[in-house]
Amino acid sequence: MTPSLTKLYSGKVRDIYEVDNDKLLIITSDRISAFDVVMSKEIPQKGRVLTAMTIWWLEKLSDIAPNHLISYSGLDDYFVQLKSDYNSKEPNFLLGRTMLVKKAQMLPIECIVRGYLSGSAYKEYKSSGTIHGEKAPEGLLESDQLPEPIFTPSTKATEGHDVNLSKQQTIDLIGKELTELAESICLTAYLRARDLSLEKGIVIADTKFELGFIDEKLSFCDEVLTPDSSRFWPLEAIQRGKTPPSFDKQPLRDWLEQTGWDKNPPPPELPDEIVQETSSRYIEAYEKITGCSMSQWPGCC
């Protein structure tokens, strides 16, 4: 008999249900946020892309650390229970965007690895010559590859924005041994993913891992190496000192910036062409990196 489900959480992107004391059901919606505000329109296929990419990468990284995935197929009995929650969606909405996973004791940090200088790290470097409080090489420009990838964790803010942590601050928070273990896992995973993606003409500028303990082993949890948790750049488009185009919500962010929106709810309604362009970016990221067609998911790769 399939256990009954209890809804625990509905976030910006994911809905989480408790199956029992040991398992969760994670449903990745097509919701999208920008500047910490959820848009009124969804992005078709986004949830399936995030789920498909996570599952593909978990297999590629399985020798580096365990993960929380139990299954992403054979979940029809759960779908029946969830029918009323998703009755406004297409009939097969839950297929390919749902994962049955093990519960984990999550680390209280975001485990970020940076291989290229971009985003908040670039802003800090430009201002002070440091990255997460650590001295960085002189003369770097935006989008430059760092001499070596670096582990740059941050807090997990329940409200507002995450705060970048130095290594010593991370040690103070979770201890030296655990900091070094998380760093080792994340750097090894990033290097594996970077090399695999470069073969497809994609640069992973940075990425965020979520780690937690399952059966006393530090494990990959949540999404892994998706366009929501990573900066994917086309290799041929990288230019020193400039921001490359990325396979994520960039078209949406660019459009919002042009509207003069004050970045407080409610957001402006997205034009259909921006919705479609953003959806295409997500799908292209999946197809370029995995070599699979989104139209065949679930089932390919």
Backbone torsions as a table, in degrees:
resi	resn	phi	psi	omega
1	MET	NA	131.4	179.7
2	THR	-72.9	127.4	179.7
3	PRO	-60.3	149.3	176.2
4	SER	-74.9	152.7	-173.7
5	LEU	-102.6	144.3	174.9
6	THR	-121.5	122.8	179.9
7	LYS	-73.9	124.1	-178.9
8	LEU	-99.6	-32.1	-166.0
9	TYR	-163.5	142.0	171.2
10	SER	-133.7	108.9	-174.8
11	GLY	-101.9	-160.9	-179.7
12	LYS	-63.4	-32.1	-177.1
13	VAL	-126.7	-40.0	-170.0
14	ARG	-108.6	146.5	169.5
15	ASP	-109.6	132.3	-176.3
16	ILE	-122.6	129.9	179.4
17	TYR	-119.3	141.7	174.9
18	GLU	-87.9	127.7	176.6
19	VAL	-89.9	-49.6	175.4
20	ASP	-159.6	-163.3	-175.9
21	ASN	-65.8	-18.6	-173.6
22	ASP	-114.6	-13.4	-170.0
23	LYS	-132.2	150.3	176.2
24	LEU	-127.7	155.9	170.4
25	LEU	-112.9	121.7	-179.3
26	ILE	-110.3	124.0	179.2
27	ILE	-114.5	120.8	-178.3
28	THR	-96.5	111.4	-175.6
29	SER	-78.6	-178.5	173.6
30	ASP	-97.7	10.8	178.0
31	ARG	-64.4	151.1	178.2
32	ILE	-140.2	141.7	178.2
33	SER	-120.2	156.1	173.5
34	ALA	-146.6	135.1	-177.4
35	PHE	54.9	37.6	176.9
36	ASP	67.2	19.3	176.9
37	VAL	-122.4	131.3	178.9
38	VAL	-78.7	130.5	-179.6
39	MET	-74.4	158.1	-178.8
40	SER	-77.1	-26.9	177.6
41	LYS	-101.1	146.0	177.2
42	GLU	-93.4	165.7	-178.7
43	ILE	-108.2	108.3	-176.0
44	PRO	-53.5	135.5	175.8
45	GLN	76.3	-6.7	-175.7
46	LYS	-57.3	-46.2	-178.9
47	GLY	-63.4	-37.6	177.7
48	ARG	-68.0	-39.3	178.2
49	VAL	-60.6	-48.6	-178.0
50	LEU	-61.5	-40.7	179.6
51	THR	-68.7	-46.2	-178.3
52	ALA	-62.6	-43.4	-179.7
53	MET	-66.7	-40.7	178.0
54	THR	-58.5	-47.9	-177.7
55	ILE	-65.4	-39.4	178.8
56	TRP	-62.4	-45.0	-178.5
57	TRP	-71.4	-35.7	178.9
58	LEU	-58.4	-37.0	177.6
59	GLU	-67.7	-40.2	-178.4
60	LYS	-69.1	-24.4	-175.2
61	LEU	-107.9	10.8	-170.0
62	SER	-64.7	-23.3	178.9
63	ASP	-85.0	-9.6	-178.7
64	ILE	-87.4	-41.3	178.2
65	ALA	-160.0	153.8	174.1
66	PRO	-66.1	173.0	176.2
67	ASN	-142.8	173.8	-172.0
68	HIS	-89.5	-3.6	-173.3
69	LEU	-71.7	129.4	171.3
70	ILE	-101.6	-51.0	-179.0
71	SER	-162.8	154.3	170.4
72	TYR	-125.7	7.9	178.0
73	SER	-131.4	167.1	-180.0
74	GLY	68.0	30.3	-175.9
75	LEU	-105.4	17.8	-173.9
76	ASP	-56.8	-37.0	-179.3
77	ASP	-64.3	-33.6	175.5
78	TYR	-69.8	-38.3	-179.2
79	PHE	-60.7	-36.2	178.5
80	VAL	-61.3	-43.1	179.7
81	GLN	-65.2	-29.9	-175.4
82	LEU	-90.3	-0.3	-173.6
83	LYS	-54.1	-43.0	-176.9
84	SER	-68.9	-28.5	-179.9
85	ASP	-74.5	-22.2	-174.5
86	TYR	-127.8	28.8	-175.4
87	ASN	-70.2	-13.2	177.9
88	SER	-87.6	-4.7	-177.7
89	LYS	-94.2	173.3	175.8
90	GLU	-61.5	155.8	-175.5
91	PRO	-55.2	-39.0	-177.6
92	ASN	-101.6	27.8	-175.1
93	PHE	-55.6	-41.1	-173.6
94	LEU	-76.1	-19.2	-177.2
95	LEU	-70.1	128.4	176.6
96	GLY	83.5	0.7	178.3
97	ARG	-128.4	11.2	-174.8
98	THR	-121.0	133.7	177.8
99	MET	-128.3	133.3	169.3
100	LEU	-91.2	122.0	-172.5
101	VAL	-132.8	162.7	174.0
102	LYS	-81.8	143.9	172.7
103	LYS	-68.1	150.1	-179.8
104	ALA	-138.1	155.2	170.8
105	GLN	-91.8	101.9	-169.1
106	MET	-76.9	144.7	171.3
107	LEU	-68.3	147.1	-178.6
108	PRO	-84.4	26.1	-179.7
109	ILE	-134.6	154.1	168.0
110	GLU	-88.6	126.0	-175.6
111	CYS	-95.6	93.4	-174.3
112	ILE	-99.8	136.1	172.8
113	VAL	-119.9	132.9	179.6
114	ARG	-118.0	128.0	175.0
115	GLY	-108.7	-17.5	-179.1
116	TYR	-136.0	156.6	-175.8
117	LEU	-88.3	112.8	-176.9
118	SER	-160.2	170.4	172.6
119	GLY	60.5	-140.3	-176.7
120	SER	-65.3	-29.4	178.7
121	ALA	-65.6	-39.6	178.7
122	TYR	-67.0	-40.9	178.7
123	LYS	-60.3	-44.1	178.7
124	GLU	-64.9	-43.9	-178.5
125	TYR	-61.9	-43.2	-179.2
126	LYS	-63.3	-32.5	-177.2
127	SER	-82.6	-39.8	-169.9
128	SER	-132.4	-4.4	-178.0
129	GLY	76.1	12.7	179.5
130	THR	-119.7	162.4	171.9
131	ILE	-128.9	116.2	-174.2
132	HIS	52.3	42.2	175.4
133	GLY	80.5	-2.7	-179.9
134	GLU	-103.2	138.5	179.1
135	LYS	-60.0	133.6	-178.9
136	ALA	-115.4	160.3	179.7
137	PRO	-58.0	147.7	179.1
138	GLU	-78.1	157.3	171.9
139	GLY	82.4	10.4	179.2
140	LEU	-78.5	146.0	174.2
141	LEU	-113.6	163.8	176.1
142	GLU	-54.8	137.6	178.6
143	SER	77.2	3.8	174.8
144	ASP	-68.4	144.0	172.2
145	GLN	-74.4	134.4	177.8
146	LEU	-74.1	152.8	179.9
147	PRO	-53.2	-39.0	174.2
148	GLU	-144.6	147.9	174.8
149	PRO	-59.3	146.8	-178.0
150	ILE	-127.1	148.1	178.9
151	PHE	-91.6	116.1	-174.2
152	THR	-131.2	78.1	-175.7
153	PRO	-70.6	166.9	175.2
154	SER	-140.7	169.6	175.4
155	THR	-73.0	166.4	170.9
156	LYS	-107.3	99.8	-176.8
157	ALA	-81.1	129.2	174.1
158	THR	-78.4	-25.8	174.9
159	GLU	-136.7	146.5	179.3
160	GLY	74.1	-150.2	-173.6
161	HIS	-104.5	152.8	172.7
162	ASP	-64.0	154.1	179.5
163	VAL	-114.9	128.4	179.0
164	ASN	-63.8	143.0	-179.2
165	LEU	-117.4	139.9	168.7
166	SER	-77.3	169.7	178.8
167	LYS	-62.6	-40.7	-179.7
168	GLN	-65.4	-39.0	177.1
169	GLN	-63.8	-36.5	177.4
170	THR	-66.5	-43.1	177.1
171	ILE	-60.8	-42.0	178.7
172	ASP	-62.2	-30.8	-176.4
173	LEU	-82.6	-45.0	-172.8
174	ILE	-123.5	-3.8	178.6
175	GLY	98.6	154.6	-175.3
176	LYS	-67.4	-46.4	-176.3
177	GLU	-62.3	-44.8	-178.7
178	LEU	-70.4	-37.3	176.0
179	THR	-59.5	-45.7	-178.6
180	GLU	-68.0	-35.4	177.7
181	LEU	-67.1	-46.3	178.7
182	ALA	-61.6	-42.1	179.0
183	GLU	-61.2	-45.2	-179.2
184	SER	-62.3	-46.7	179.9
185	ILE	-60.9	-47.1	-173.7
186	CYS	-71.5	-39.2	177.8
187	LEU	-66.8	-41.4	178.5
188	THR	-63.1	-43.3	179.2
189	ALA	-64.8	-42.6	179.6
190	TYR	-61.4	-45.8	-178.9
191	LEU	-61.6	-41.0	176.6
192	ARG	-61.1	-48.9	-177.7
193	ALA	-66.4	-40.7	179.0
194	ARG	-57.9	-46.8	-177.0
195	ASP	-68.0	-40.3	178.6
196	LEU	-64.6	-39.9	-177.8
197	SER	-72.4	-36.3	178.4
198	LEU	-60.0	-32.9	177.1
199	GLU	-62.2	-24.5	179.3
200	LYS	-99.2	7.7	179.6
201	GLY	79.9	20.3	-179.0
202	ILE	-118.3	130.9	175.1
203	VAL	-99.3	131.5	172.1
204	ILE	-96.6	102.7	-176.4
205	ALA	-69.5	-43.1	175.9
206	ASP	-160.4	164.4	179.9
207	THR	-155.0	158.4	-179.6
208	LYS	-119.5	126.5	174.5
209	PHE	-106.6	148.0	170.7
210	GLU	-111.0	124.0	-179.3
211	LEU	-118.0	146.5	176.6
212	GLY	-154.2	162.5	-179.6
213	PHE	-88.9	127.5	172.6
214	ILE	-127.9	121.7	-177.1
215	ASP	52.7	42.1	176.0
216	GLU	67.4	13.7	177.6
217	LYS	-117.3	132.9	179.5
218	LEU	-69.9	125.2	-167.4
219	SER	-132.2	155.2	171.8
220	PHE	-72.9	133.8	178.1
221	CYS	-135.2	167.8	176.8
222	ASP	62.4	-148.0	-178.2
223	GLU	-85.5	153.3	-176.8
224	VAL	-135.1	121.0	173.0
225	LEU	51.9	51.3	176.0
226	THR	-106.0	168.9	175.5
227	PRO	-63.7	-18.6	176.6
228	ASP	-82.0	-24.4	-176.3
229	SER	-110.5	2.4	-173.2
230	SER	-143.6	157.7	167.9
231	ARG	-102.6	111.7	175.7
232	PHE	-102.5	123.6	179.7
233	TRP	-117.9	141.2	170.4
234	PRO	-66.6	129.2	-175.8
235	LEU	-56.3	-41.2	-174.6
236	GLU	-73.2	-11.0	-175.4
237	ALA	-98.9	-1.6	-176.5
238	ILE	-77.9	127.6	175.1
239	GLN	-132.1	133.1	179.5
240	ARG	-57.7	134.3	176.1
241	GLY	84.3	2.6	-179.7
242	LYS	-128.9	157.3	177.6
243	THR	-89.0	115.2	-179.3
244	PRO	-70.8	157.4	170.3
245	PRO	-65.2	150.2	-177.9
246	SER	-131.8	156.2	-178.4
247	PHE	-88.3	71.9	-179.4
248	ASP	-156.7	-144.0	-176.1
249	LYS	-86.6	19.3	-176.8
250	GLN	-55.9	-44.5	179.1
251	PRO	-57.4	-37.7	179.8
252	LEU	-68.0	-46.2	179.8
253	ARG	-62.3	-43.0	-179.5
254	ASP	-60.9	-43.5	180.0
255	TRP	-64.2	-43.4	179.6
256	LEU	-61.6	-39.8	179.4
257	GLU	-61.2	-34.5	-176.9
258	GLN	-76.4	-18.0	-176.1
259	THR	-79.4	-17.7	-174.3
260	GLY	81.7	10.5	178.0
261	TRP	-57.9	139.8	-176.7
262	ASP	-83.4	4.1	175.8
263	LYS	69.4	23.1	171.5
264	ASN	-115.2	149.3	177.8
265	PRO	-61.1	148.7	-3.5
266	PRO	-83.6	151.6	177.4
267	PRO	-80.3	160.5	174.3
268	PRO	-67.6	152.5	179.3
269	GLU	-74.0	133.7	-176.5
270	LEU	-75.1	135.3	173.1
271	PRO	-66.1	152.3	-178.3
272	ASP	-58.5	-36.1	-177.5
273	GLU	-69.2	-31.3	177.2
274	ILE	-71.6	-40.1	176.3
275	VAL	-58.8	-47.5	-177.6
276	GLN	-68.2	-40.9	-179.7
277	GLU	-64.5	-39.1	178.8
278	THR	-66.8	-43.3	176.9
279	SER	-58.6	-42.5	-179.5
280	SER	-63.8	-36.2	178.5
281	ARG	-62.4	-45.5	-179.6
282	TYR	-62.7	-47.0	-178.8
283	ILE	-62.9	-40.4	-179.8
284	GLU	-63.4	-39.3	177.8
285	ALA	-58.8	-47.9	179.6
286	TYR	-61.2	-48.0	-174.1
287	GLU	-69.8	-37.2	179.7
288	LYS	-67.7	-44.0	-175.4
289	ILE	-75.4	-43.6	-174.6
290	THR	-88.7	-23.8	-174.3
291	GLY	78.7	7.1	179.0
292	CYS	-100.2	161.9	175.0
293	SER	-98.0	132.6	178.8
294	MET	-61.7	-29.1	-178.8
295	SER	-66.1	-18.0	-179.8
296	GLN	-96.9	-3.6	-179.1
297	TRP	-83.0	138.9	-3.3
298	PRO	-80.7	145.7	177.8
299	GLY	143.3	-32.0	179.6
300	CYS	-92.5	140.8	177.9
301	CYS	62.3	NA	NA
